[in-house]
Amino acid sequence: MADTSSSRSSTNPSDRRLAVARILGVKGLRGGVRIELLTDWPEALVAGASVQLDEGDDMLVIERVESGGRVPVFYFEDRATRESVEPLVGRFLEMPARPLDDSSYYWSDLIGLRVEERDGTPVGELVEIFRAGGNEVYRVAGPDGERLVPALRTAVLEIDLEGGRMVVAPDDAETVG
């Protein structure tokens, strides 16, 4: 239901960037960094692709990608030593947001929506989205506790970004203490 890249994104709508990866750590002595992918479009992260560091305008160009291990490893142009990439650990790599069709949403667009049932009964606020198996799950915090709502058309009946609300079906979610 919701296409993702991340719940982290730049706040300026005219320059909307989404986090597509997080740098987990350094690999080896030649400037490699281990990456956690945060995008539904990893094919965009190839040699020659430009990415921006979070909270800044620093551009990095991916020189080479190693895959086949537990996590991908990126090498960036002009960063050929371990010391040159160590300060990047923990940082996010961002790319411009792609346009989505009308039935798809970025996670960052959904976080903060008011959630209610079809009859208007308040459920709470959408505070987190995560993946569980092959599905996304919305965590809604409300006065009656947390409710986990699967991102399925049978559970999520309507998403109204302009109105700031999501309508969910009753009893199709699990309530957590």
C-alpha positions in Angstrom: 0.0 0.0 0.0 2.7 2.5 0.9 5.8 2.6 -1.3 8.7 3.5 0.8 12.1 5.0 0.9 12.2 6.1 4.5 10.4 8.0 7.1 13.4 10.4 7.0 13.2 13.0 4.4 14.2 16.6 3.8 11.6 19.0 5.0 11.6 21.4 2.1 8.9 20.2 -0.4 10.5 21.9 -3.4 13.8 20.1 -2.8 12.3 16.8 -1.5 14.9 14.2 -0.9 14.4 10.8 0.7 16.9 8.7 2.6 17.7 5.7 0.5 20.5 4.2 2.6 22.2 4.4 5.9 26.0 4.0 6.3 26.5 1.2 8.9 30.3 1.1 9.1 33.6 1.0 7.3 34.9 -2.1 5.4 38.6 -2.5 4.7 41.3 0.1 4.2 40.2 1.4 0.7 37.2 3.5 1.6 34.4 1.0 1.5 31.3 1.5 3.6 28.6 -1.1 4.5 25.1 0.1 3.7 21.6 -0.6 4.9 19.2 -0.1 2.0 16.1 2.0 2.9 14.5 2.2 -0.6 12.2 0.2 -2.7 14.3 1.1 -5.7 17.9 -0.2 -5.0 18.5 -0.3 -8.7 19.1 3.5 -8.6 22.1 3.0 -6.4 24.7 2.0 -9.0 28.1 3.1 -10.0 27.9 6.7 -11.3 24.8 7.6 -9.2 25.0 10.7 -7.1 23.7 10.8 -3.5 23.6 13.6 -0.9 24.6 13.3 2.7 21.8 14.0 5.1 21.6 17.5 6.7 23.8 19.1 4.1 24.6 19.6 0.5 27.6 17.3 0.3 27.3 15.2 -2.9 28.9 11.8 -3.2 29.3 9.8 -6.4 29.1 6.0 -6.1 32.2 4.7 -7.8 31.6 0.9 -7.2 29.1 -1.3 -5.5 29.9 -4.7 -4.0 27.0 -7.0 -3.5 26.7 -10.7 -2.6 27.6 -10.3 1.1 25.3 -9.7 4.0 25.0 -6.0 3.1 26.0 -4.0 0.0 29.3 -2.1 0.2 29.7 1.3 -1.6 32.9 3.0 -2.7 32.7 6.7 -3.4 34.8 8.8 -5.8 37.5 10.8 -4.1 37.2 8.8 -0.8 39.8 6.0 -1.2 40.9 5.6 2.4 39.3 4.3 5.5 40.0 7.6 7.2 38.1 9.5 4.5 34.8 7.5 5.1 34.9 7.0 8.9 33.1 10.3 9.5 30.2 9.1 7.3 29.3 6.2 9.6 25.7 6.6 10.8 24.8 9.2 8.2 22.0 8.8 5.7 22.3 9.0 1.9 19.5 10.8 0.1 18.2 11.1 -3.4 15.4 13.1 -5.0 11.9 11.7 -4.3 10.3 9.9 -7.2 6.7 10.8 -8.2 4.3 8.1 -7.0 0.9 7.0 -8.4 -2.2 8.1 -6.5 -2.5 4.9 -4.4 1.1 5.0 -3.2 2.6 7.1 -0.4 6.0 7.8 1.1 6.2 6.8 4.7 7.1 10.4 5.7 3.7 11.5 4.2 1.8 9.1 6.4 3.5 9.6 9.8 1.4 12.0 11.9 -1.9 11.3 10.2 -5.0 11.2 12.5 -6.4 7.7 12.4 -10.1 7.0 12.8 -12.6 4.3 12.1 -15.3 4.6 9.3 -17.8 5.9 11.8 -15.4 8.7 13.0 -14.3 6.9 16.2 -10.8 8.2 16.9 -8.1 5.5 17.0 -5.0 7.7 17.5 -2.1 9.0 15.5 0.1 7.1 13.1 3.5 7.2 14.8 5.6 4.5 13.1 5.7 2.3 10.0 7.7 -0.8 9.9 8.0 -4.0 7.8 7.0 -7.4 9.2 7.7 -10.1 6.7 6.4 -9.0 3.3 4.0 -6.5 4.6 4.1 -3.0 6.1 2.5 -2.3 9.5 1.2 1.0 10.8 1.7 1.6 14.5 -1.1 3.9 15.8 -0.8 5.4 19.3 -4.1 6.5 20.9 -5.9 6.9 24.2 -6.6 3.2 24.4 -3.0 2.1 23.7 -1.2 1.1 20.6 -2.9 -0.5 17.6 -1.0 -2.3 14.8 -2.7 -2.0 11.5 -1.5 -4.0 8.5 -1.1 -1.9 5.3 -3.8 -3.8 3.4 -6.8 -2.4 1.5 -9.1 -4.5 3.8 -7.6 -2.8 6.9 -6.9 0.7 5.6 -10.0 2.0 3.9 -9.0 5.6 3.1 -5.9 7.8 3.2 -6.6 11.6 2.9 -3.3 13.4 3.0 -4.9 16.9 2.6 -7.3 16.2 5.4 -4.6 14.7 7.5 -6.4 11.4 8.2 -6.5 7.7 7.7 -9.6 5.6 8.0 -9.2 2.0 9.2 -11.6 -0.9 9.5 -12.6 -1.9 13.0 -11.4 -5.2 14.4 -8.8 -5.7 11.5 -6.0 -4.6 13.8 -4.4 -5.9 17.0 -4.5 -3.7 20.0 -1.4 -3.7 22.2 -1.7 -2.8 25.9 
